[in-house]
Amino acid sequence: MKLRFQADADLNEDIVKGVLRREPGIDFQTAASAGLRGLNDLEVLTLAAEEGRILVSHDRKTMPQTFGKFIQSTTSPGLFLISQKNGLADRN
């Protein structure tokens, strides 16, 4: 099974670009291409789950609680929370 990722609307798009530059074969959809702008957490989680994608987000404020409630009744591939303080430098 191939892992598929969905960027949340708050995710720095440089992260998506950097991942795809290093591993072009990774299926990592941007928030813009998925039409996530303006959707609430539950709607975003639902769309990602329906497409079998792991949601990748910076939202440590509301997403963990919403995700916890979401997985009580719905199957989800998962959620990755990434700190905004991580460096984006190209390291070898």
C-alpha positions as CSV (number, residue, x, y, z in Angstrom):
1,M,0.0,0.0,0.0
2,K,1.4,3.4,-1.0
3,L,1.2,6.2,1.5
4,R,-0.7,9.2,0.3
5,F,-0.5,12.6,2.0
6,Q,-2.8,15.7,2.1
7,A,-1.5,19.1,3.2
8,D,-3.8,21.1,5.5
9,A,-4.5,24.7,4.5
10,D,-2.1,25.9,7.2
11,L,0.8,23.8,6.1
12,N,3.8,25.7,4.7
13,E,3.8,24.8,1.0
14,D,7.6,24.9,1.1
15,I,7.4,21.6,3.0
16,V,5.3,19.9,0.2
17,K,7.7,21.3,-2.4
18,G,10.7,20.1,-0.5
19,V,9.4,16.6,0.0
20,L,8.5,16.3,-3.7
21,R,11.9,17.7,-4.7
22,R,13.6,15.0,-2.7
23,E,11.1,12.2,-3.5
24,P,9.1,13.0,-6.6
25,G,7.2,9.7,-6.4
26,I,5.5,10.6,-3.2
27,D,1.7,11.4,-3.5
28,F,1.5,14.7,-1.6
29,Q,-1.5,16.8,-2.5
30,T,-1.5,20.5,-1.7
31,A,-4.4,22.2,0.1
32,A,-5.1,24.4,-2.9
33,S,-5.4,21.4,-5.3
34,A,-7.8,19.7,-2.9
35,G,-9.9,22.8,-2.4
36,L,-9.4,22.9,1.4
37,R,-9.3,26.6,1.9
38,G,-12.1,27.8,4.2
39,L,-13.1,24.3,5.4
40,N,-13.2,23.5,9.1
41,D,-11.1,20.7,10.6
42,L,-13.8,18.1,10.5
43,E,-14.4,18.7,6.8
44,V,-10.7,18.6,6.0
45,L,-10.3,15.3,8.0
46,T,-13.3,13.8,6.2
47,L,-12.0,14.7,2.7
48,A,-8.5,13.3,3.5
49,A,-10.0,10.1,5.0
50,E,-12.3,9.6,2.0
51,E,-9.2,9.8,-0.3
52,G,-7.1,7.6,1.9
53,R,-4.7,10.3,2.7
54,I,-2.7,11.1,5.9
55,L,-3.4,14.7,6.8
56,V,-0.2,16.8,7.4
57,S,-0.8,20.0,9.5
58,H,0.8,22.6,11.7
59,D,-2.5,23.0,13.7
60,R,-1.6,21.9,17.2
61,K,-4.3,24.1,18.7
62,T,-7.5,22.5,17.4
63,M,-6.6,19.5,15.1
64,P,-5.6,17.0,17.8
65,Q,-8.9,17.3,19.7
66,T,-10.9,17.2,16.4
67,F,-8.9,14.2,15.2
68,G,-9.5,12.4,18.4
69,K,-13.2,12.8,18.1
70,F,-13.1,12.0,14.4
71,I,-11.5,8.6,14.7
72,Q,-14.0,7.5,17.3
73,S,-16.5,7.1,14.5
74,T,-14.5,7.2,11.3
75,T,-11.6,5.3,9.9
76,S,-8.6,7.5,9.0
77,P,-5.1,6.9,7.6
78,G,-3.8,9.3,10.2
79,L,-2.6,12.8,11.1
80,F,0.9,14.1,11.1
81,L,1.4,17.3,13.2
82,I,4.6,19.2,12.2
83,S,6.1,22.0,14.2
84,Q,6.3,25.4,12.4
85,K,9.7,25.8,14.0
86,N,11.3,23.0,12.0
87,G,14.0,24.2,9.6
88,L,13.4,23.9,5.9
89,A,17.1,24.0,4.9
90,D,18.2,21.6,2.3
91,R,20.4,19.2,4.2
92,N,22.5,16.4,2.6
